[in-house]
């Protein structure tokens, strides 16, 4: 039995959410989506039994990427789901797993295998976290380790079921996307209006309460314009950057590069295929951020278990991903002032890795010129003046796709880093993901609304 078959078998025996027999209406989908998000947010507010929340700290990057909250039932968030999904996508795209995602049987096997791998990550991370906390004191508490691990396994698997509930047609889109969007919006809201400082989650007093307090007490308003004295303290520069970044991402997403095509069935009629200017979307920064967040997560766990293991991970972290853990990760102008060299290293490494991951993703995800050319030929589409030959079409597409892959990876990486260093609320990666997800849901809502208003469209598209 292959590894894929074993993971698929595991995914099949795990509890699952059944698809709805009858397709829910748009209002029903919206209701289930809202219920899923509300339940997730409630879980992120319920503390884990048996541990001190103040003893934990949650890095902002982990909060955004994994939609996690330190010391709660959402301690692991969607981390195991995202990590398993990325690994499976890479394995299939690189042909290490022989699965054809256009085939329904292989697609079902891929989904079950991904679920099985996510469950294994849930077990691994839950037990690591449980045993890590049990060693935070001088006495090893085996019962406490099992209690914490059990809570995390049950809670994180329930989050996986919430994602499955939404993905299988009860809700809209993807639960993972909704949880990331909700988590990022929560952070942005707190950075604007938070009235207390939450140390365990690096959540400060919000900008507007700080502004009111400073005015009433005749404090120094300059610190609220650009903060150079306190870590993670939101300022006016961050607020302006957040708003500007939202509009910039919307503008860049709307830019398309048009490739002229014709159909073999409709000769003489010319159309164009739009390639989005942000061809790789936010995938490069997701890869870099997940890698960094995973190293940060396992490093924090290792610090409880073994000093030597923690030192190894900290060395990797400081050398390849982020400035040393002893310095503040650059989420504001304050961090740049405190450690300018670390901020420069962080920026260079993040951007270089972002470009590399973007190009690799194009090759392994079916976005490369060869795959796209074959898809056009199979659909009976050709480029004017070119024979319907995959190799010739591939050469033409390569002139568009590789530059788009490079520059889009560069742009999203620069945006993510630059916005983060300027203190954008929710980090640059968080804003990129939140705006992208919000735009996807806008299009999805428009589509679902059109289907409900014009039932004839269901027949035309085969639903």
N, C-alpha and C positions, 0 to 999 in steps of 0.2 A: 504494500500500500504506500503510495506517494505521500509526501508531506501535505500537498494540497488536499488529497482525499481524506487524510486524517483530520485536518483542520475543518474540512467540510462536514465530516461526520460529527465532530464536536459541536459545530454550529447548529446542526440539525437536532441534536438531543437537548440543546439548551432551550429554556422557555422563550417563547416568541409571541409577537403580536400578529394576529391574523388580518389579512386584507379584508376590507369591507365588501360584503356581498353586493350591495348596491352602491354606486358612486355617490358620496355625500355631496350636498349642495355647497356652494361657496360659503354661505353663512355657517354651515356646520364645520367646514374645514377651518374657517377663521376661529370658531369657538374652540375646537380641539387644539389648534395652534396656541391660542392664548392660554388655555388650561395647561398645556405642556410647559410654556414659559413660566407661568405663575408657580407651578409645582417646583420647577427647577430653582427659581429664585427663593422659594421657601426653604428648599434643601440647603441652599447656600447661606441660610441664616440660622439653621439648626446646628448647634455645636456638637462635636463628637463627644460621646460619653467617656469619662475616665481620664481626659487629658486637660492640661492647662492651655487655653487658647493663646495666652500671653507668651507662652514658651515657643510659639511658632511664628514664622514670618513668611509672608507670601510675596514674591517678587512681582512687580507690576507686569513684566513680560509674561509670566506664567498665568496671571489673572486674565490677560487679554487672549492669549493663544489657546489656553486650556479652559477658559471660562471657569476658573477655580477660585475657591475662597478658603483661606487658611483656617484650620481648626473646625471646619464644618463638614457636613455630609458630602459637600461638593469639593472636598479637599483635592481629589484627583481630577475632578471636572470631566471634560471630554478628552483628556490627554491620551488614555489608552485607545480610544476610538480613532482619534486623528493619527496617532503613531501607526496603528495597525493598517489604517486605510492607505497611508502614504507608502508603507513598505509593500503592501500588496500591489499597488499601482505600479511601483517601480519594478517589481519582480515580473509582472505581466508585460509591461512595456518593453523591458529589456529581454523578453523571451526566455527568461529563466524558468517561468511557469508557462506551460503550453496551454493557454486558455484563449479562446476567441470570444471576446465580449459582445460580438454581434450575434452569437449563437445563444439561444435562450437557455439551453441546458448548461453551457459553460458559464453564462452570466449568473445563473442561480448558484452554481458551485462556487464561483468567485465570491458572491455575497455571503454564502454560508461560511466559507473559509475565512473571510475577513472578520466575520462575527466571532468565529472560534479563536482567531489570533488576538482579537481585542479582549476576549475573556481571559486568555493567558496573560496578557499585559495587566489586566485588572488584578488577577491573582498575585503576580509578581510584585507590582507596585504596592498593593495593599499590605502584603506580608512584610515587604521591606520597610514600609512606613510604620507598621505596627511594631516590628522588632526594633526599629530605630528609636522610637519613642520610649520603648521599654528599657533602653540602655541610656536614656538621658539622665537617669539617676545612677547612683553607685550600685544599686541592687537591681539585678535583672528580674523583671516581673513578667513571667511567661503568660499568666492569665490576662494581664493588661494587653500584652501584644496580640493575643488571640481575639480579645474583645474589640480592640481598635481595628484589626484586620477584618474581622467579621462585619463590622459596621461599614467599612469602606467597600468591601466586596458587594454587599447587598445594595448600598446606595449607588455605587458607580454602575452596577449592572442595571439598576432601575433607570438610571440616566440613559443607558444604552437602549432600554426598552422604550423610553420616551422618544428618543431619536427614531427608533423603528416605527413607532406609532405614527409619527408625522410623515415619515418617508413612504410608508405603505399605503398612503392615500387618505388617511383619516384627517391629516392636516395639510398644510401648504409647504412645499419645498422640503427642506432638510432641518431636522431638529438641531444638528450641530451648528448650522448657520444661524438659526434663531438664538441659540444659547450664546454664541459669540457676540451677536449683535446686542442682545440684552445685557450681557456682561460689560461690553464696551460702553453702552449708553449709561449703565449704572455708574461706571467710573467717571465718565464725563459729567454726569449730573452731580456726583459727589464733589468733583473738582470745582464745580460752579457754586453749589449751594450747601455743601456739607457743613454741619455746625460743630462737629467734634473731630478730633484726630484719632484715627484707628491705626494704632501702631502695627498690629499684626498684618495688616493688609497694605501698609504704606499709603493710606488714604488720609490726606491732610484736611485741615479746615478749608472750606471752599473759598473761591475768590471773592464772591459778593459778600458773604458774612465778614470776611477779613477786611474788605473795603469799608463796610459800615463801621466795624470796630475801630479801624484806623482813623476814620473821620471823626468819630465821637470822642476818641481819646487823643486827638491831635497828633497822631503818630506820623511816621515817615512814609509818605505816599510813594516815594521813589522805589521802595522795595516791592510795592505792588505792581509797578510798571515793568521792571525786570528784576527778578529775584536772584541775588548772588550770595545770599547769606544762609538760606535754609534749604535742605534737600526736600524734593517733592512738594514744594510750596507753589501752588498755581499763581501765575501773574498775568498782567495784561498782554504781554507779548505772546504767551501761550494761548490765551483766548483768541486773539486776532489770528494767530497762526492756525488754530483749529478751524475757525470759520473760513479762512482763505483756502485751507487745504481741502475742505469739503467741496468748494466750488471748482478748484483746480482738478480734482479727481473726476468730477462729473464732466468737466470740459474735455479732459483727455480721453475719457471712456467714449465720448460721442464722436471722436475722430476715427474715420475709417480710410483704409487704402483700397481703392477700387481696382479689381482685375477684370478686364473685358473677357467675356465668354460668349459662346453660341451653343445651341442645342442641335444635336444631329437630327432630331425629329422635327424641329421648327427652324429650318434653314432661313437665313436672312434676318431673323430676329435676334438682336444682340442685347445682352444684359451684362451686368457686372456682379462679381462676387466681392462682398466687402470683407476685408481683413482688418480686425480692430487694431488700432495703433498700439494699444496695450495688449499685444498679442498673447503674452503669457499671463496676463491679468496680475493678480497678487501672489501667484504661486511661488516665485523666488523668495519673497520675504517670509512666506509661510514656512518654507523649507528651512531657511536660516534661523527663524525664530523658534520653530519646533526643536531643531537641533540644540540651540542655545538653552531653551527652556528645559529640555530633557537633561542636559548636562547640569544645569542649575538645580533641578529637582533631585537627581541622583547624588549630586554633590552635598546638598543639604541633608539627605538621608545618611550618606556615608559619614558625615561629620558626627552623627550620633553613634554609629556602629564602630568605625575604625578611623583613627587619626591618619594612618598611612594611606588608606583608600581615599580619604577626603583630600589629602595633599596631592595625590595623583590627579584626581578630577579637577581640583583647583588649578593645577598646572596646565592641564588641557584647556580649561576654561579661559585662563588668562592669556595663554599663548595663541589660541586660535579663534576664540569667540568674543570674549569680553575683557575689559580691564580687570585687574585682580579683584577678588571678592572683597578685599578690605576697603577698596574705594567704592564710592557711590556709582552705580551704573548710571550712565549719562541720560537722565530723563528730564534734564532742565539745564538752563544756563549756569546754574549753581555748580553742577557736576563738571561742566567745561572749565569753569574758573578753578575748581578744586583740583582737577586732574586733566589739564589740556592734552598731555601726551596720550593718556588713556583714551580720551575722546577721539583723538586722531586715529589711533590704532583700531578702536572700535569701528569707526567710520570706514576705514580702508578695508578691513577684513570683512565687514558686513557687505559692502558693495561688491567686492571681488567674489565672495561666496554667492551673492545674489545673482551675479552674471553667470557664474558657472552652473548654478542650479537651474537657472532659466533655460540655458542652452541644452543641458542634460534633459530637462523636462520635455522640451520640444521633441527630442529624439526618442524618448521612451513612452510618450503619451499619445503618439499617433498624429502629432501636429507637424511632423517633419515633411519636407517637400515630396519625398517618395510616396508616403502614405496618402497625402492629399492628392497627388497626381493620379494615383490608382483609383481613388474615390471618384474623381472627376470622370475618368474614363469609364468606370463601371456605371456611372449615372448618365452616360451618353452626352457628356459636356466636353467641349473642346475650346481651345483658345484660337481666335481668328488668325489665319495665316500659318497655323501649325497643324501638322498631321496628328491624328488621334493616337499618339504614341506616348506611353507613360514616361519614358526617359526624356523626351523632348519637353513635355509639359513640366516634368520635375525640374529641368534646368531653368525654365522660366520662373517657376514658383520659388526656387531657391534664391533668386535675386530679390524677392520680396520678403520671404519668411525669415531667413537668417539675419538680415539687418534688423527686421522688426523684433526678432527674439532678443538680439543683443541690446538694442536701444530701449526696448520696453523693460527689460530686466534692469538695465542701468537706471532708467528713470524712476521705476518704483522703488529701487533700493536707495537711490539718492533722496527721494521724497520721504521714505520711512526714516532714514537716518537724520536728515536735516530737520524734519519736523520734531523728532524726538529730542534732538539737542536744543531746540528752541522751546522745549517745554510744552508741546502740544498736549492737550488734555486727552488721556487715554492712549498715549504713545502714537508714533507715526504709523506703526504696523496696525494698531487697533483702528485708527481712522480709515486706513486703506481698506481693511476688511469690512468695517461697518458700512462704509459708503457703497462698496461693491455689492455687499449682501442686500442693502436697502434697494439698490437699483434693480437687482435681480428680482426681488419681491414685487417691485413696482410693475415690472414687465409680466411677472407671473399673475398678479392680480388683474391686470388689464386683459390677459389671455383668458383667465377663468371667467371674468365678467362677460367677455365677448361670447364665449361658448354658451353661457346661460341666457344671454339676450337673443342669440341667433342659433336656435337648435339645429338648423340645417348645416351649420359648420361642423357639428359632430359627425355627420355622415361623410362630409367632404374629407375630413382628416382621419376617418376610420375609427372614431371613438364610439 
